[in-house]
Each structure stands twice: as C-alpha cells, then as structure tokens.
Amino acid sequence: MDIKQQVQSQFGKNAANYVTSRLHAQGDDLKALVELAQAEGSRGALDIATGGGHVANALAAFIESVTACDLTEAMLEQARKFIAGQGRTNVSFAAGDAESLPFANEAFDLVTCRIAAHHFPDPDAFVREAFRVLAPGGSFLLIDNVAPEENELDEWYNDIEKRRDHSHVRAWKKSEWLARIERSGFRVKQLRVFPKPFEFRGWTERMGLPPEAAAELEKRMVEAPERVRKHFQVEIENGRVHSFQGESILVQARKPL
C-alpha cells in the first residue's frame, strides 16, 4: 500500500473524528488564517486537503465561492455534512490529489491548506500546484505542524508521529518550508509560529491507534532523553504521558503579478 492509499485508509475510517477534533475545529492558527484571508478580499478560494471542512466553512462566511478539495471521499462526505449543517450554500466539493489538482490555471484568488501537508509524499509538487491554480497577485496560506531545526529533535518528533499514524510522511522544518515556497515562485510575506499542545489520549484515539501500539508509543515518550522531553514539554503523571507540545506555522505567500 503506497502512502496515498494509507492516507485514504486512515482518514477514511477516522473521518468523523476530525470533524469533532478541537485541534482542527478551533485554534489561534485558524483564527489567524481567517483574519489574513478576510484582508485579501478574495472572491474565490480553494481549500486543499480540507479534512473536516473547518477552513472551508470559515472562508465561506465572507468569500463568494469556496471549493473544498480532499483525496479521501469519506472525508469529503463528512466535510459536506458539517458545512451543510452550518447553513453554508456557497461551498463546492471536489475529490483531488494535492500534488495534481483537478483545476485550471489561475482559477482561484486564494489557496489554503491547514494541518495536512505532512501527509504529502511530494510537497514540492503540492506547492507548485498551489502556485499554478492561483491567480497572479493571489495569496497562499499554509498551516502545518513543523519539526525543530535541530536534527535530533526533528527525528524524534517525526518518529513518534509516524508510529502514531503510518500515513504521516514528514513534518518539515520552518527553513525547509520557506525554501520550498520561494523556489516555487512565491514571495513569502510572513511566517507566524503557534504552540501545538497535544493531549496524549485524544491524539492517539483520533487515529484509532490500538491500545498496545499506544502503550508502546507512550513508553517511548517516557523513556526519551531528558532534553527531548524538556523541549517537547512532555508531561508525565504517575508514569503515564498526559500531554506534550509541538509547534505549527502559518506562512502567507503571494504569487507575483
């Protein structure tokens, strides 16, 4: 099974969990994305890898037409139900691969993607596609979990994410995202950083991790080197992991006129 099939399998069977997930439905990063999008005054937006549809739903409050795109049909169905339940009528839905989008060149004024790109096997292709479908002068707003710049911490974080979810490809470093986005032709306007707290039980249950796998992952976190536990603020109570903290970024980039 290749990585995209794993994504469809994992998110297909856990789709409903992502609609109700507080980490996905709320957050300062989502609020900041909406504020930046409102300032753009866009008429048409594309939300790539829409997941539970939270970004598409928020954009639909002030953008004339929003397209929610996702690789996984079951996820699109959950997003459709959620957004319809919010009374939105200006959101359309399309099955599509982030690395080969089924849309015409320069079709959108705004392109967004939130908490999804760490599942993409070819993130360079994803950014090139975002650039292609965006109209000149339009904005690209990307949010994703990131790894620390230090290699040891980067490797530890990506290892635990992969153990929790086999469809995880890589949480990239901030420096890697900025380089990738600029190589694709975008001009980076700003980068914002957000703390990303994870409650251990909810984090594992959202992916349907079997109890024995969750226990092994917890053991790995408890036994991590002290400097690693300190960096990720791993909270341990009575030998059990309660929570830890990662980091996400929001990048605003513009396609030149």
C-alpha positions as CSV (number, residue, x, y, z in Angstrom):
1,M,0.0,0.0,0.0
2,D,1.5,3.3,-1.0
3,I,1.4,6.4,1.2
4,K,-1.7,7.9,-0.6
5,Q,-3.6,4.7,-0.1
6,Q,-2.6,4.7,3.5
7,V,-3.9,8.3,3.8
8,Q,-7.2,7.3,2.3
9,S,-7.5,4.2,4.6
10,Q,-6.5,6.0,7.8
11,F,-8.6,9.1,7.2
12,G,-11.5,7.2,5.7
13,K,-12.1,5.2,8.8
14,N,-11.5,8.1,11.2
15,A,-13.1,10.9,9.2
16,A,-15.7,11.8,11.7
17,N,-13.1,12.2,14.4
18,Y,-11.5,15.1,12.5
19,V,-14.8,17.0,12.2
20,T,-15.2,17.0,16.0
21,S,-11.5,17.3,16.9
22,R,-10.9,20.6,18.9
23,L,-7.4,20.9,17.5
24,H,-8.8,21.0,14.0
25,A,-12.1,22.9,14.7
26,Q,-10.6,25.7,16.7
27,G,-7.2,27.3,17.4
28,D,-5.3,30.6,17.1
29,D,-3.8,29.4,13.8
30,L,-7.3,29.0,12.3
31,K,-8.3,32.4,13.6
32,A,-5.1,34.0,12.1
33,L,-5.7,32.3,8.8
34,V,-9.3,33.7,8.6
35,E,-8.1,37.2,9.5
36,L,-5.5,37.1,6.7
37,A,-8.0,35.7,4.3
38,Q,-10.5,38.4,5.1
39,A,-7.9,41.1,4.5
40,E,-7.3,39.7,1.0
41,G,-10.9,40.4,-0.2
42,S,-10.9,37.3,-2.4
43,R,-13.9,36.2,-4.4
44,G,-12.9,32.5,-5.0
45,A,-10.9,30.2,-2.7
46,L,-9.6,26.7,-2.8
47,D,-9.0,24.7,0.4
48,I,-6.6,21.8,-0.3
49,A,-6.9,18.7,1.8
50,T,-9.9,20.2,3.5
51,G,-10.3,17.3,6.1
52,G,-13.3,18.1,8.3
53,G,-14.0,21.2,6.3
54,H,-13.2,23.7,9.1
55,V,-11.2,26.1,6.9
56,A,-13.7,25.9,4.0
57,N,-16.6,26.6,6.4
58,A,-14.9,29.6,7.9
59,L,-13.9,31.1,4.5
60,A,-17.5,30.6,3.2
61,A,-18.7,33.3,5.7
62,F,-17.1,36.0,3.6
63,I,-15.8,34.6,0.3
64,E,-18.3,34.3,-2.6
65,S,-17.3,30.8,-3.7
66,V,-15.2,28.2,-1.9
67,T,-14.0,24.9,-3.2
68,A,-13.2,22.2,-0.7
69,C,-10.8,19.5,-2.1
70,D,-9.7,16.3,-0.5
71,L,-8.1,13.0,-1.6
72,T,-10.4,10.9,0.6
73,E,-14.1,10.6,-0.4
74,A,-15.2,9.7,3.1
75,M,-13.6,12.8,4.5
76,L,-15.3,14.9,1.8
77,E,-18.6,13.4,2.8
78,Q,-18.0,14.3,6.4
79,A,-17.0,17.9,5.4
80,R,-20.1,18.2,3.3
81,K,-22.4,17.2,6.1
82,F,-20.6,19.5,8.6
83,I,-20.7,22.6,6.2
84,A,-24.3,22.0,5.2
85,G,-25.2,21.8,8.9
86,Q,-23.7,25.3,9.3
87,G,-26.1,26.7,6.7
88,R,-23.4,27.3,4.0
89,T,-24.6,27.1,0.4
90,N,-21.5,28.6,-1.4
91,V,-19.1,25.6,-0.9
92,S,-18.5,23.0,-3.6
93,F,-16.6,19.8,-3.1
94,A,-14.1,18.0,-5.3
95,A,-12.1,14.9,-4.9
96,G,-8.5,15.6,-5.8
97,D,-4.8,15.0,-5.1
98,A,-2.9,18.0,-3.7
99,E,0.0,17.1,-5.9
100,S,-2.0,17.1,-9.1
101,L,-5.0,19.3,-8.6
102,P,-8.0,19.0,-11.0
103,F,-8.4,22.7,-11.6
104,A,-7.5,25.2,-14.3
105,N,-4.5,27.5,-14.2
106,E,-5.2,30.7,-12.2
107,A,-8.6,29.6,-11.1
108,F,-8.6,31.0,-7.5
109,D,-7.8,34.2,-5.7
110,L,-6.9,32.4,-2.5
111,V,-5.4,28.9,-1.8
112,T,-5.3,27.5,1.7
113,C,-4.1,24.2,3.3
114,R,-4.2,23.5,7.0
115,I,-2.7,20.7,9.0
116,A,-2.3,18.3,6.1
117,A,0.9,18.8,4.2
118,H,2.9,16.4,6.4
119,H,0.9,13.7,4.7
120,F,2.1,14.7,1.2
121,P,4.8,12.5,-0.4
122,D,5.9,15.3,-2.8
123,P,5.4,18.6,-1.0
124,D,7.3,20.4,-3.8
125,A,4.7,19.3,-6.3
126,F,1.9,20.4,-3.9
127,V,3.4,23.9,-3.7
128,R,3.9,24.1,-7.4
129,E,0.2,23.1,-7.9
130,A,-0.9,25.8,-5.4
131,F,1.1,28.3,-7.4
132,R,-0.4,27.1,-10.7
133,V,-4.0,27.4,-9.7
134,L,-3.6,30.7,-8.0
135,A,-4.3,33.9,-9.9
136,P,-1.4,36.5,-10.1
137,G,-1.5,38.6,-7.0
138,G,-3.3,35.9,-5.1
139,S,-2.3,34.6,-1.7
140,F,-1.3,31.1,-0.5
141,L,-1.9,30.4,3.2
142,L,-0.3,27.3,4.6
143,I,-0.6,25.9,8.1
144,D,1.2,22.8,9.2
145,N,3.0,21.1,12.1
146,V,6.7,21.6,11.9
147,A,9.8,19.9,13.3
148,P,12.5,21.6,15.2
149,E,15.6,22.8,13.3
150,E,17.9,20.6,15.3
151,N,18.2,17.2,13.7
152,E,17.9,15.0,16.8
153,L,14.7,16.7,17.8
154,D,13.4,16.6,14.3
155,E,14.0,12.9,14.0
156,W,12.3,12.2,17.4
157,Y,9.2,14.1,16.6
158,N,8.8,12.6,13.1
159,D,9.3,9.2,14.6
160,I,6.5,9.4,17.1
161,E,4.2,10.9,14.5
162,K,4.9,8.0,12.2
163,R,4.4,5.5,14.9
164,R,1.0,7.0,15.7
165,D,0.0,7.3,12.0
166,H,1.6,5.3,9.2
167,S,0.3,7.8,6.7
168,H,2.5,10.6,8.2
169,V,5.3,11.4,5.8
170,R,7.2,14.2,7.4
171,A,6.8,17.3,9.5
172,W,9.2,19.7,7.8
173,K,11.4,22.3,9.4
174,K,10.4,26.0,9.1
175,S,13.5,26.6,7.0
176,E,12.6,23.8,4.6
177,W,9.1,25.2,4.1
178,L,10.3,28.7,3.4
179,A,12.9,27.5,0.9
180,R,10.4,25.3,-0.9
181,I,7.8,28.0,-1.1
182,E,10.3,30.5,-2.5
183,R,11.7,28.0,-5.0
184,S,8.2,27.6,-6.4
185,G,7.9,31.3,-7.3
186,F,6.0,32.6,-4.4
187,R,7.1,35.7,-2.4
188,V,6.9,35.0,1.3
189,K,5.1,37.8,3.2
190,Q,5.2,36.5,6.7
191,L,5.6,33.5,9.0
192,R,3.8,33.0,12.3
193,V,4.5,30.3,14.9
194,F,2.0,28.7,17.2
195,P,2.4,26.3,20.1
196,K,0.7,23.0,19.4
197,P,-0.4,21.2,22.6
198,F,-1.4,17.5,22.3
199,E,-3.3,15.6,24.9
200,F,-1.9,12.1,24.6
201,R,-5.0,10.1,24.8
202,G,-7.0,12.2,22.4
203,W,-4.0,12.3,20.0
204,T,-3.8,8.5,19.8
205,E,-7.5,7.8,19.8
206,R,-8.2,10.2,17.0
207,M,-6.2,7.9,14.7
208,G,-7.8,4.8,16.1
209,L,-4.4,3.6,17.5
210,P,-4.7,0.1,19.0
211,P,-4.1,0.0,22.8
212,E,-0.9,-2.0,22.5
213,A,0.6,0.4,20.0
214,A,-0.4,3.4,22.1
215,A,1.3,1.8,25.1
216,E,4.5,1.3,23.1
217,L,4.4,4.9,21.9
218,E,3.8,6.1,25.5
219,K,6.8,4.1,26.7
220,R,9.0,5.6,24.0
221,M,8.0,9.1,25.2
222,V,8.5,8.3,28.9
223,E,12.0,6.9,28.1
224,A,13.0,9.7,25.8
225,P,16.2,11.6,26.7
226,E,15.6,14.4,29.2
227,R,16.5,17.2,26.8
228,V,13.9,15.8,24.3
229,R,11.2,15.6,27.0
230,K,12.1,19.1,28.1
231,H,11.9,20.5,24.6
232,F,8.5,19.0,23.8
233,Q,7.3,19.7,27.3
234,V,6.3,16.1,27.8
235,E,4.1,15.9,31.0
236,I,4.2,12.6,32.8
237,E,1.8,11.8,35.7
238,N,2.3,8.6,37.6
239,G,4.4,7.1,34.8
240,R,1.8,8.0,32.2
241,V,2.1,10.6,29.5
242,H,-0.6,13.3,29.9
243,S,0.5,15.7,27.1
244,F,3.3,17.2,25.1
245,Q,3.7,20.2,22.9
246,G,4.7,20.6,19.3
247,E,4.7,23.6,17.0
248,S,2.9,24.7,13.9
249,I,3.4,27.6,11.4
250,L,1.3,29.8,9.3
251,V,3.0,31.0,6.1
252,Q,1.5,33.8,4.0
253,A,2.9,33.9,0.5
254,R,1.9,35.8,-2.6
255,K,2.0,35.0,-6.3
256,P,3.7,37.9,-8.2
257,L,1.6,39.9,-10.6
